Amino acid sequence: MIVSEEHAQLIGENTTAFIDKGSKNGIEPGQQYSVYYQDTKKLDATSDETILLNPVNFGTLLVLHTEETTSTVIVTYSNKDIHPGDKVCSPMQ
């Protein structure tokens, strides 16, 4: 979902990167997106049933350029390392 321009395994602030969403997904230059993770938790020790916990935002991206299915972004904020494959959403979600 997110890959750095240099294909680095760790992505931080002021790094140019790419996401797998573009103009056909409504992405436009100037928009901001959040990078987040979402853990799961077992309901109890005797069950395999899990629930999704609330998403935790830990980074912000600014869209610089869009193609039909991809976009170029810059990481404007992160409070932990961003890794290729981390999830991106609009800040409203």
Stockholm file with secondary structure:
# STOCKHOLM 1.0

chainA/1-93         MIVSEEHAQLIGENTTAFIDKGSKNGIEPGQQYSVYYQDTKKLDATSDETILLNPVNFGTLLVLHTEETTSTVIVTYSNKDIHPGDKVCSPMQ
#=GR chainA/1-93 SS CEEETTCCSSBCTTCEEEESCCGGGTCCTTCEEEEEECCEEESCTTCCCEEECCCEEEEEEEEEEECSSCEEEEEEEESSCBCTTCEEECTTC
#=GC SS_cons        CEEETTCCSSBCTTCEEEESCCGGGTCCTTCEEEEEECCEEESCTTCCCEEECCCEEEEEEEEEEECSSCEEEEEEEESSCBCTTCEEECTTC
//
